[in-house]
Amino acid sequence: MKTKIRLGGMFIWVFMQLSIAQNHTFTLTSPDLGGQFSLKQVYDKFDCGGANISPHLVWKNAPEGTQSFAVTMFDPDAPTGSGWWHWLIFNIPADMHELSAGAGNPQLKLLPPGVVQSINDYGEYGYGGPCPPKGDKAHRYIITVYALKTDKLDLNKDSRPATVGFYLNRYALAKASIMAYYQRK
């Protein structure tokens, strides 16, 4: 009987530990994205017809030791051979846990001083929404938040996406991603 009680107790302990771990997983969500981008987030040039407003993003349960955050948006399906970087933003303070809709527009000044939105593959600073070629398959857009073990990346707004990506991976404690799709017919 004692063996059954011990095994039962051990099962309950393991189950509780798994539940606690799930509740503390670093996660990223967006109340603006339901699996698809709307015209609100789509790029506003090249006849894409969107408003180019970056989505509202919320993250929680960053790992201990997080000193700053960064966010990227990448299209691995772009017909370039190397994908397309739509957004790179870094040096987000560790006490911030969301970006409001439109924060990707540097002219709106919705971010604290020191946050950097570097150049994207459109050759612009800040957010550049989806704009796949007409008739192409639906593209995947991967938005990732990085919890970093440094308070500041020593990069500036002219830092190229590959360079930013190198430093993000070098200093990442954890990352969380969401994916949304967009297709132009």
N, C-alpha and C positions, 0 to 999 in steps of 0.2 A: 504494500500500500504506500509506503514511504517513497518508493521509486516513482510511482505514478504521480504523487503530489509534487515531487521534485521536478519531474519532466513537465508537468503542467505549469508549475511556477516558472520554469526556464522558458517555456513557450511564451507565456505572458510577458516575461521580461524582454525576450527577443522582439516580440510584436511591438511592445512599447518603444523600444529603441528604434525600430524601423519607422514607426509613426513619428517619433521626434525628429528623426533625420529628414523625413519627407517634409515636415513643417518648416525645416530650416534650409531648404534647398534654395540656392541663389536662382531667382527667377526674374524674367522680363515679361511684361504684358503691355498691351496697348488697347485702351478703350476705343480707339479710332479705327482699328484694323480687325476685321472679322475674317481673316483669311484672304481677303482681296483688297486691293487699293481702290479707293474711289477717286473720282476726278479731282476732288479736293487735294489729294496728295500727289497727283500726277504732275509731271513737269509742265511748265508754262511756255515753252518755246518749241521750235521745230514742228509745228502744227500738232502738238500733243494734246492741246486743249484743256490742260489742267490749271489748278490754282497754285501748285507748288508749295503747299503748306505741309511742313513736316508733322508727322503724327505725334500725338501725346504718348509718351512712354513712361512706364513706371517699373521700378525694380525693387526687390526686397531680399533680405537675408544674405547680404554680402558677407564674405568670410572675414573672420577676425584678422586684423592687420591691414585691411583695406585703407589706403591713404588717398586714393582718387579713383575716378571712373573715366571711361571713354566709351563712345558709341560709334559704331560704323554701320553703314548700309551698303551691301554688295550684291551685284547681279552676276551670278556665275554663268548665266545663259546668254549674256551679250555676245554677239558674233564678232568678237575681237581676238579670240584666242587666249585672252587673259582676263576675261570678265570686265566688269565696270563698277568703279567706286562712285557711289552716289552721295555719301556723307561720311565725314570723319571729324569727330569732335572729341577733344581731350582736355585734360586738366580740370575736369569737373570735380568740385570739392567732395570729400568723403561724406559730408552731411547732406548732400543732395541725393534724392532718390527718385527723381522724375524730371522729365523735360516736358514743358507744356507744348501744346500744339502751336506751331509757328516758331518755336525756339531755334529752328534751323535757318532762320533768316537773320543774318548778322545785323541788318539795318534796324530791326525791331528792338535790339538790345535787351532781350529777355533773359540773358544769362549774366552771372556775376563776372566782375573783372578777372582776367587771367584765363578764362575758358577760351580755348582756341578752336575755331572751325577752319580746318585747312582746306586746301584746294582739292576739288573732286575731279573726276574725269571729264566733266563738262568744261573744265578750266575756270570754274567759279568757286567762291568761298561759301561754305555752308551747305545746306540741303539742296539736292537736285533730284526731283522725283522720278518715278518710272517713266520711260519713254521707249519701249521696245519698237523695233521696226514693224510697220503695218504688215499684217498677215503672218507674222512669226508666231510660233507656239507661245503659250503663256510662259512668261519668265518668272523665275523664283527670285525674290528679294529677301536677303537674309539680314536682319537687323540684330546686332550683337552689342551687348553691354559688357565691358571688361571691368573687373575689380582689380585695381593695380596696387602693387606694393611700393609705389613711389608717389609722392604728392604732386610731382610735376614731371612731364616729359620735356626735355630741353629741345623742343622743336618749335617751329613757328608756322604761321598760316600758309607759307609757301612750301612747306614740307610735302613731298610727293606721297601718294597713297602707299606705295610699297615700303617706303621708309617708315611711315607711321605704323603700318602693319608689323614691321619688324620689331619696333619698340613696344608695341602693345603686347605681342606674344612674349617678348623678353621679360616684361614686368607683370604679366598676368598672374594673379592668384586664382582667379576663376573667371568664367564667362558664361553668359546666358543668352540664348538667341530665340527669336521668333521668325517665322517665314510667312510672307504674304505673296500673292501672285498678281500679275497684271498682264493683259493681252490687248493689243490694238488690232481690230479687225479691218 
